[in-house]
Amino acid sequence: QVKLIESGGGSVQPGGSLKLSCVASGFSLDWYEVSWYRQAPDKRREIVAIITDTGTGNYVDSVRGRFTITRDNTKNTVYLQMNSLKPEDTAVYYCRAQTGNHDYWGQGTQVTVSS
């Protein structure tokens, strides 16, 4: 069965860190562009970061310098390291893998930043 599985979410105080993981099951991520999205309550889903199949990352302005996207093809996993978290980072985070006509989404993991 083809699926993406996110993990690593949780509750942290402002200024804290979390590392999200996105593991692919049933297919290889090697040739996929992988991105992280987030959706806060009553807001549209937005892209946060993207990494190409060759490992080049890019970020939305609001997280640049705080978040880092990486991939480990030997583990079929993409990571999102989130530092200096802010309350406005609170959302459900989703990973997405795309190549050609293939487009897969994970089920999401909750990140809550609150004092």
N, C-alpha and C positions, 0 to 999 in steps of 0.2 A: 504494500500500500504506500502510495506517494504522499508524504506529508512533511511539513515543517513544524518543529517543536521549539517554542521559546521557553526560556527559564531565566531565573536570576532576578526577577522583580521582587519588590518588597517595600517596606516603609523605612524611610531615613529622614534625618533632620536636615534642614538647609545646610549646605556646605559639605554634605556627605557624598559618598560614592556608591555606585552599584555597577556590576558588570553583567550585561545581558548576553545570553547565548542563543543561537538559532541553529539547531541541528537538523539536517536533512535526512529523511528516512525514505528508502525506496528509490533513490536516485542520487547521482553525484552532482555536487555543486560546482565542480571544476569549471564548467563553461557558462555558469550563470552569473549575471549581475544581481547582486543582493542589496536590498535596501531595508532600512528601518523606518517605519512610520509610527505616528502616535495619534491618539484620539482622546482628547479631554472631554469631560461631560458637556453636552450641548454645543460642541464644536465639531468642525469638519476634520476628517482625518488628514494629517499633513505629513509630508516626507521630512525626515530628520537627517538621514545620512544614507549614502550609497557607496558601494564599492564595486569596481569593475572586476571582470574575471582575471585581470592581470594585477589586481591589488591596489588600484588607485582609488583613494577615497575622496568624497566631497560632502559638504555639510550645509545645512541651512544656517543662515547668519546667527540665529538665536542660540545655537549650540556650538558654533565654531570656536575652537580653543578650549572647550570644556569636554566635548565628547570625541571619542576616537573609535572608528570602525576598522576592524581587522578581520582577516580570514585565515583559517588553517585548513587547507584542503585535505591534509592527511587525516583530519578529524571530521571532515565534512561539516564544518562549523564556521559560522560568522559570529563575531562578537561586537558588542557595543559597550565600550568603557565610558561610564558617565561620571564625571567629577564635578565638584562645585555645584551640586544640584540645588535648584531653586524651586520654590513652591509651584511656579508656573510650568515646571517640567512634569508635574503630576498628570498622568494619562495612562491609558492602556497602550502598550508598545507592541507593534506587530512587525514581523519580518516578511519579506516578499522576495521571491526568487524568479527571475525572468530570463528567458533566452528564446529567441525565435517565437514560436507559437505557444510556448510553455510559460505559464504564469501561475505560481503557487503562493498561497498565503498561510501563515501560521494562525494559531487561535488567539494569540495575544497573551501578554503578561502585564500585571498591574504594577505601576510604579507610583508611590505616594511620597511626596516630600512635604513634611509638616513638622512644626515644632510642638 
